[in-house]
């Protein structure tokens, strides 16, 4: 296999406008919102030749945010302390401060977004 195993991910949201503002604030990005036959999707920025996977915020009756259930997504950062510093002021809650993983695997942190999802950050420094 020549590609990373993850090709796309979707983060459940209860209120797209609120979630869009949160993620744009924390990651200093722009999110394009599209209504696809009842699925309201906030597409995260994509770099076609970049590494890693991209995904979307999704508001739909089949999607339910959760702090304890489901998949845990790690967002890669240059230094996760930058994004983590924006979480509380954007309406989220820090669950775990920047923590060294050990074995040369970098650092991680956990937070909940405005929708109640548990999200992780990872950086090498």
Backbone torsions as a table, in degrees:
resi	resn	phi	psi	omega
1	UNK	NA	127.9	-176.3
2	UNK	-96.7	-13.6	-178.0
3	UNK	-109.7	161.9	171.6
4	UNK	-64.1	151.3	-175.8
5	UNK	-66.1	-31.1	-177.7
6	UNK	-92.1	126.3	-179.9
7	UNK	-108.8	-20.6	-176.4
8	UNK	-166.0	149.0	173.4
9	UNK	-141.0	157.6	178.9
10	UNK	-131.7	130.8	179.8
11	UNK	-106.6	118.0	-179.8
12	UNK	-65.8	139.8	175.5
13	UNK	-135.4	148.8	177.2
14	UNK	-91.2	-31.5	-178.7
15	UNK	-138.1	105.7	-173.7
16	UNK	-58.7	-43.6	-177.4
17	UNK	-59.3	-44.7	180.0
18	UNK	-66.8	-45.6	-179.5
19	UNK	-64.4	-42.0	178.8
20	UNK	-58.2	-47.2	-179.9
21	UNK	-62.0	-42.7	179.9
22	UNK	-59.9	-54.7	-176.7
23	UNK	-66.5	-36.5	176.2
24	UNK	-63.9	-38.5	-179.7
25	UNK	-70.6	-49.2	-176.3
26	UNK	-64.9	-44.2	-174.7
27	UNK	-100.0	-0.4	179.4
28	UNK	54.2	54.9	-178.2
29	UNK	-131.9	174.1	171.3
30	UNK	-115.4	137.6	-179.6
31	UNK	-117.4	128.7	178.1
32	UNK	-92.3	124.8	-178.7
33	UNK	-99.0	133.9	-179.3
34	UNK	-133.5	139.5	174.4
35	UNK	-102.6	109.3	-177.2
36	UNK	-109.9	87.3	178.7
37	UNK	51.9	48.2	177.2
38	UNK	97.1	-17.3	173.4
39	UNK	-90.2	112.2	177.0
40	UNK	-91.5	115.9	-174.7
41	UNK	-118.3	133.3	174.0
42	UNK	-107.5	98.4	-174.7
43	UNK	-73.9	125.3	175.5
44	UNK	-73.9	154.5	-178.6
45	UNK	-56.3	143.1	-179.4
46	UNK	-126.1	136.3	175.5
47	UNK	-118.0	100.3	-171.9
48	UNK	-50.5	-34.7	-179.1
49	UNK	-100.5	6.4	-179.8
50	UNK	-82.7	165.7	178.4
51	UNK	-86.7	163.8	177.9
52	UNK	84.4	178.9	-177.4
53	UNK	-107.0	158.7	171.6
54	UNK	-119.0	175.3	-177.4
55	UNK	-165.2	-158.4	-171.4
56	UNK	-149.1	151.0	164.1
57	UNK	-81.0	141.4	-178.2
58	UNK	-134.9	126.9	174.4
59	UNK	-112.5	115.6	179.0
60	UNK	-165.3	155.0	-178.1
61	UNK	-61.0	-23.5	179.7
62	UNK	-81.5	-8.6	-176.3
63	UNK	-109.6	130.5	-179.4
64	UNK	-131.3	119.3	177.8
65	UNK	-61.5	149.6	178.7
66	UNK	-154.1	138.7	176.1
67	UNK	-85.6	-20.5	-172.9
68	UNK	-121.7	-15.3	-175.9
69	UNK	-113.6	158.7	174.7
70	UNK	86.3	-171.1	-175.2
71	UNK	-76.8	145.3	175.3
72	UNK	-103.7	120.5	-178.4
73	UNK	-97.9	134.1	175.2
74	UNK	-105.8	122.2	173.3
75	UNK	-92.2	130.4	178.1
76	UNK	-80.5	137.6	-179.2
77	UNK	-136.6	157.7	175.2
78	UNK	-67.8	-48.8	172.8
79	UNK	-142.7	105.4	-172.2
80	UNK	-58.8	-17.4	178.5
81	UNK	-60.9	-30.8	-179.8
82	UNK	-64.7	-53.3	179.8
83	UNK	-67.1	-39.8	-179.5
84	UNK	-61.7	-34.9	178.0
85	UNK	-65.0	-19.2	-178.5
86	UNK	-93.5	-13.3	-172.4
87	UNK	-60.0	-55.0	-175.1
88	UNK	-63.6	-42.8	-178.5
89	UNK	-69.3	-20.5	177.6
90	UNK	-88.6	-3.4	176.7
91	UNK	106.8	2.7	178.7
92	UNK	-92.9	-177.0	-178.7
93	UNK	-134.8	129.0	178.2
94	UNK	-78.1	126.0	178.3
95	UNK	-96.7	-36.2	179.4
96	UNK	-144.5	123.8	178.5
97	UNK	-66.5	171.3	177.7
98	UNK	-53.4	123.6	-174.8
99	UNK	-133.1	133.7	177.0
100	UNK	-71.8	131.9	-179.5
101	UNK	-76.4	-38.3	-178.7
102	UNK	100.3	162.2	178.1
103	UNK	65.0	21.4	-179.9
104	UNK	76.2	18.9	-177.5
105	UNK	-95.3	8.4	174.8
106	UNK	90.0	-149.1	-173.6
107	UNK	-130.8	156.0	176.9
108	UNK	-141.4	161.7	174.5
109	UNK	-151.8	158.4	178.9
110	UNK	-126.5	144.5	174.2
111	UNK	-148.3	164.6	169.1
112	UNK	-107.0	141.8	177.9
113	UNK	-84.8	-176.2	-179.1
114	UNK	-67.3	-14.6	-178.2
115	UNK	-95.8	-8.9	-179.4
116	UNK	98.4	8.5	177.7
117	UNK	-82.1	141.0	172.6
118	UNK	-85.9	125.0	-177.3
119	UNK	-130.3	147.6	179.3
120	UNK	-117.2	155.7	173.9
121	UNK	-119.6	148.7	175.9
122	UNK	-138.6	139.8	171.7
123	UNK	-149.7	159.3	179.0
124	UNK	-84.4	-15.2	179.6
125	UNK	-128.4	NA	NA
